[in-house]
């Protein structure tokens, strides 16, 4: 049985349970949103990221940032366990 792939931001970000352990990826590639956000967080420029991942374009990087921002827009509750 084929699992369903979820698409966000006009298909730029995809979540497929069978790809990268279900982490959000860029257009179904094996490049996760987390990877791009981590590169940005340590100061890599967009040009440096695009050089390292030539199958991506500027819109992919922007989609990663937008997706991460949308995740932070949710309400989170911390619960103590044990």
Residue pairs with C-beta under 8 A, 6 or more apart in sequence:
3 16
3 17
3 18
5 14
5 15
5 16
5 28
6 14
6 15
6 16
7 13
7 14
8 14
8 15
8 24
8 67
9 63
9 66
9 67
11 27
12 26
12 27
12 59
12 60
12 63
13 24
13 25
13 26
13 27
13 33
13 63
13 64
13 67
14 24
14 25
14 26
14 27
14 28
15 22
15 23
15 24
15 25
16 22
16 25
16 28
19 25
19 28
19 30
20 30
20 32
23 32
23 33
23 34
24 32
24 33
24 34
24 67
25 31
25 32
25 33
26 32
26 33
26 36
26 56
26 60
26 63
26 64
27 60
29 55
29 56
31 53
31 55
31 56
33 64
33 67
33 68
36 49
36 53
36 56
36 60
36 61
36 64
37 64
37 65
37 68
39 48
39 49
39 52
40 49
40 61
40 64
40 65
46 58
46 61
49 56
49 61
50 56
50 57
50 58
50 61
